[in-house]
Amino acid sequence: MEGDRHDGNQLYLMAGVLAHNVIRELQMMAKPPERGTTEKRSPLWIFVELATLRSRLLQRAGRLTAPQKKLTLTMSANEAVQKDLRHFLEVLREAA
């Protein structure tokens, strides 16, 4: 029983690590480095926190519809969110 709980905790931790790494990699692909190297070895990029990205891009009101039998995500007309989503999608498309 305890082994099962331990395995579940390890899986949860690894999923969190993977999500963190994917979001960091996406941010690094989306923008060039913003800093040079320093003695203190600060990161080259200034990262947006995962919670900020999640609230800005994912936790939005929307509806999945299928006009002309093509699945479409319909959201409110927020130009900043639209610009961010299109930018990240373009970066992912170029990487594929």
Number of C-alpha atoms within 10 A of each C-alpha: 5 7 8 9 10 11 11 12 12 12 12 12 12 12 12 12 11 12 13 14 12 12 16 17 11 16 18 16 15 16 13 10 14 11 11 10 10 9 5 6 8 11 13 14 15 13 12 11 11 13 11 11 13 11 10 14 14 13 11 12 8 11 11 10 12 11 8 7 7 8 10 12 10 12 13 11 8 8 9 11 16 13 11 15 15 12 14 16 14 13 16 13 9 9 9 6
